[in-house]
Amino acid sequence: MKKAALTLVLLAAVVGALVLFVSKVKRLVPPAKMPPATQVLMEKLGQADRDLLHALYLVTNRATGAASSGLLTSEGIIVTDAHSVDGLRLQDLAVTSSTGEAVPLKGLEVDRALDLGFLFPAKKTAGGLELGEGGDFGPGDQIYAWGFSDAFAPPMPLLSMGYVAGFHLAPGESEKGSATKLVIGGTFAPSYGGAPLFRWRDNQMVGLLVMRHGERSTVVEAVPVKALKERLEGMR
């Protein structure tokens, strides 16, 4: 009996020492270097927007410095604008979380029909956004997006707003074609390509912003949530 009691006392002492050691180690390990402006932004937002910003990633072309936004999905895949990553090698890209953590990649895939790029982190990354069911969106619906703006150094998340202006169907596509996109009106910088788009009145996700570069101007479109989910499900 005495031996069992002594064993329990020793076990409790070991556990207590371990907890104390872990807490000290946590204090010694520096936190991720979140940009000061982003830290202030996080403190001003509600939990839903903070969760969204934790799923927002900055994708940078190392050679040109061109930046775009990316969304970490619950599948652990970072989705961005195809124009930002098409033709690049993994070593050409620098991917950073909104909290300042660098994300090594193990793979890259591009879907030119949907104008989407898929980045595969080298290790499992938590905090991805669970995509909703989408819905019916029409001209005049007010929308907003959190995306990275490269107008500042370092690039930081900013809110931008716009509206659904119409629909873009690829040649030969029917009304229900998977390549049908929403045409977005408003001011969105090229670095917002890959940013998740939400309807203002109910915060329902509309889709993912993509930039279609034409001869005269850049057209801002959105891949609907339904098409994005179908594409992600095909990767499983």
Beta strands, then each sheet from edge to edge (+ up, - down):
strand 1: 56-61
strand 2: 67-72
strand 3: 78-81
strand 4: 93-97
strand 5: 105-111
strand 6: 116-121
strand 7: 142-149
strand 8: 156-168
strand 9: 181-186
strand 10: 196-199
strand 11: 205-213
strand 12: 218-224
sheet 1: 4+ 1- 2+ 3- 6+ 5-
sheet 2: 7+ 8- 9+ 12- 11+ 10- 7+
end
